Amino acid sequence: MPTTKQEISICLFELPDKDQAVIQRVITFGASQGKPYALHANLGDAHIVVASDDTPLPTHSAVSIRIGDAGSAGCDLVLARPLLVTRVMRMLDDAATLSKSRPTATIPAPVVEEHIPQSPPETITQAISTPELISKPEIIPPIAEAVVEAEQVVEQAKTETEVSEPITLANNATPEAICEDVVTEAETADSYLYLALVVDDSAAIRKQLEIELRNAQIKAEFAETGEEALEKSQGKLYDLVFLDIIMPGIDGYEVCRQMRSRKNMKKTPIIMLSGKTSPLDEVQGVIAGASTYLTKPVKHEQFQQTLKRVSKWLTNFAR
């Protein structure tokens, strides 16, 4: 018999428009990466159901994900805000794995005396395939065509004003309201894909990276010194870090070493930024724990290529 991936049906149950748009975008992105995720309107046939923590759910057999606080009751998994892509994707992966131990939500067809061949509901036989983390922090997987396609989907969802099946708008919304709602959503924290920390003492570099990251739907926060970067990253988990080498106080190499010593940052992509071009400097960055290296001034094409590689790594490898 041929081996195929069992489709995993996901029901977004009475979610607020903004939450539904973000999670649907993540499901589309995951599907483009080869994950067998598919939206399903019927809760009774779903493997996974996602709902707000204050929404009553009918009786069901699906793995339930509640969007809310850690204290949310009556669910299998809790998805905390903000709804960043990595956070949502990991939660869906965990729910898919959990659903393996349960019967599928689909009701089996009755058995008839003639024993007519049927396709009975199957349990999910294969967990979402997630490659193990690469042991060397400097290696980031190469770009795949699926990443490019997924990014096009994300960009289209951000800027599109004419959609065949509106997700976030009421049926009587005007074209002006559509444009306004799309812009408002894009400007909210929940619509960003990732959260980045940019560490550089140059205001010009910080502004350049802010624009580049915003265009890629990555929210940026900033630190001007190594000490400030260590303090900020101590209290908040960032998806990726852009780190200048030469700064007042401790340099980028030492900041990178200290970040890598923290358990929650061992897998975080750290991209070194420096005006130095010596191979020895790059090697020193790798030894300190850098994932990759960019020279300043940062060129748009080079920066976007690096973002594509890092985005693929975040989606497929960060656990």
N, C-alpha and C positions, 0 to 999 in steps of 0.2 A: 504494500500500500504506500502511496506517496506521502511524504511528510510535509504537512502544511501547518502554518501557525493558526491556532484557534483564535478567532476574533474575540476581543474583549469588549463587551458593550458597556458604555458608560452613560448613565442617566443624570442630567443636571436638573435636579428637582426644585422647581420654583425658586431658583436663585435670582438675586437682584441682577438687573441688566449688566452692570459693570463687571460683576464677578463672573457671570456667564460668558461674557465676551472674552475675558482673560483666559479662563479655563478652556474654552473652545479653541482659542488660539494655540494653547499648549498642546492640546490633543492633535490638532492639525500638524503642528511641528513634529510631535512624536511619531505620527503616522508616516511623515516624510522621511523619518530616520529608520523606518522599518518596524516600529512597534505596532502591534496589531490592535490599536485602539480605534474605536468607532463610537460616535454619538448614537444614543438610542432614546427615543421619546417615551417608551413604555417601561415604567419602573419594574413591572412584573417579569420582564425578559432581560433585565440588566444584570451584569456581573458586579458592577460598581455603581453606587449612587452617591452623588455629591449634593449636600444641602447646607443651608445656613443653620447655625446652632439653635435658632429660635423657630425653625420650621418643623411642624409635626410631620412625621413620615408614616404612611400606611404600612401594614404588615408586608414584609418583603424578606427575601433570602439573600439579597446582595450585600457585599461588603460596603459599609457606610462610612463616608468621610464627612465630618462636620467642619464648616469654616467658622472658627471662633477661638475661644480661649482654651487653655490646656484643661480647664475644669469642666469642659462640655461633657454632658452625660448622654447615655443612650446611643453610642456610636462605637465603631471599631477603631477609627483613626481621627485625629484632630489636625486640621490644616490651619496653621497660624497665619495671620497677616503680617506684612504685605504679601500679596500673591505673586511672588517672583517665579520665573520659569523653572529654575532649578528646584525650588521648594515644591512646586506643584508636580513637576515631573517625578521627583523622588517619591512623593506621596502616592501617585498613581501606580508607580512600580511596586511599592510596598503593598498596596491594595490588591494588585494583580497577583502577587505572590500569595497573599493571604487567601484569595478566592480559590486557590488550588485545593485547599483542604475542605471546601464546602461543595455541596451539590450546586449545579448550575441553577439559575433562576427560572429557566425555561421549563414549563410543565410538560412532562413526557406525554406523547400521544398514547391513547389506550391500545392495549394489545387485542387484536381481533383473531378469531378462530382460523381464518385462512392464512394467518402468518404472512400477511403482505409485508414485503421488505420496507422498513422505515429507516429514517436517519434519526435515531434517538439522541437526545441532548448528551453532549459529551462534557466531561469535566475538562477544565483547562489543563493540558498535559505538559505545557512548556512555560516556564516562567519567562518574564521579559529578559532577554539576553543582554547582560551588561558586562562588558569586558572588565577585567581586573585593572586596578590602578597601575599605571606604569611605574616601575620602581625608581627610575631616575627622574627627578622633578623637572629636568631641563627638556625632556622629550614631550612634545605635544603631538597627537596624531595628525596626519596630513589632512588636507581639505578633501571632502567627498562631495560629489555632485548633489547628494541629498541635502547637504547643508546649504548650498546655494539656493536650491529650490525652496527650502524651508524659510530662508531669510526673505525670499521674494514673497512668500505667503504672509510673513509677519509684516513686511513693509506695505503690502497691499491692504492688510487689515487695518493698518494705522492711518492710511491716507485715503482709503476708498470712501467715496460719498454716494455711490450708486451700487447697491447690493441687491441680488435677486431675492434673498431671504433675510430681511433685517433682523438683527439679533437684539439690539439695544433700544429700539424705538417703537413707539406706539403706532398703530395703523394710520392714525390721522395726523402724523407728524408732517410738517411742511419741509421742503428742501432746505430752507434757511435753518430750521431746527436741526435737521440732519447734520449739516456742516458744523453747526455750533456744538452739538453733542460729541461729534467725532473729535474736534479740537480739544474740548474740555477733557475727554477721556484720555487723550494722548498726553495731556499735561499733568495727569494725576500720577501719584507714586505707584498705584496698582498696575498701571499700564506699562511700566518698565519691565524689561526682560531680566536684567541683572543689576546688581548694586556694586559699584567700583569705588575704590579709594585711590585717589591720585595724590601722590606725595612729591612735591616739587616746590622749591623756593622761588621759582620764576612765575610771576603773575601771567605773563604772556603764554607760557607753556600750559599752565593750568587752564587758561581760557581756551586755547586751541584743543586740548584734550576734552574739555567739557563739550565743545561743539561736535567733535568727532564721535564721542560716546553718545550724546543725545540723538544724533542722526541714526545711530544703531540701536536706539531704544534702551540704552544703558544709563542708569542714573549715576551721577558722580558726586562724591563727597571729597573734601580736600584737606590736606595737611601741608604745612609749609616747612616743617622740620621732622627729623626722624623721631624725636621724642613725642611730638604731637601724633605722629602716625601710630606709634606703639600704644599710646593712650587710647586713641580712637578705636583701634582694632581690638583692644582688650575688652571693650564694652559692647562691640557690635561685630557680627559676622558678615564679612564682605565676600562677594563671589569672586572678585579678582582685584589685584593691586598693581598700580603703575608706580614704580619707585625710582626716583632720581638717585644717582650715586653720590654726587658732590653736593652736600648741603651743610648749613651751619650746624654745629654740634656733631652728633654721631652720623657717620656716613651711611649710604644705602646698603653697603655690604653688611654692616653690623645690624642694621634694621632687619634685613632679610634673614640673617642668622637667628635673631631673636624671635621673629615671626614663625620661622620654621620649627623652633623649639616648642611651640605651643601645639597641643594636640589637635585643636580645631582648625589649625592653619597648615597642617602638613600637606594637604592636597590643594590648597588655594593657589591658583596660577598667579605668580609674581613676575611682572614684566619689568626688567631693568631699563632705565632711561639714562643715557649719558652722551656727552659730546665726545667722549674718548672713542677711538676707533682701533686701539691696539687689541690684537687677539688675546693678549695676556689679561686685559681687563675683562674681556668676555668670559674667559676661563675662570677668573676670580669670582665673577658673578655666579657662574654655574656652581662652583664649590660652595658659595654662600647659600645656595638653594634656589637661585632664580630659575624660572621656567623657560624664559627666553629673553632676548636682548634687542633693544631698539636704540639706534643712534639718533641724536638730535642735530639739527632740526628734524622733527618727525615729518616724514612725507605721507601724504594722504593715502596713496596706494599701498605703501608698506604697512601703514597702521591698520587699514581695513583688512588686509590679508592676515595680519596677526590676529585681529579680532575674530575672523572666521575660524581660524584654527583653535583659538581659545574657546569660542562658543561651542564648537563640536566637542571639545574635551569636557566642558562643563556639562553638556547634555548627556554624554555617553559614559563618562568615567567618574565624575564626582559623585560620591555616595556618602 
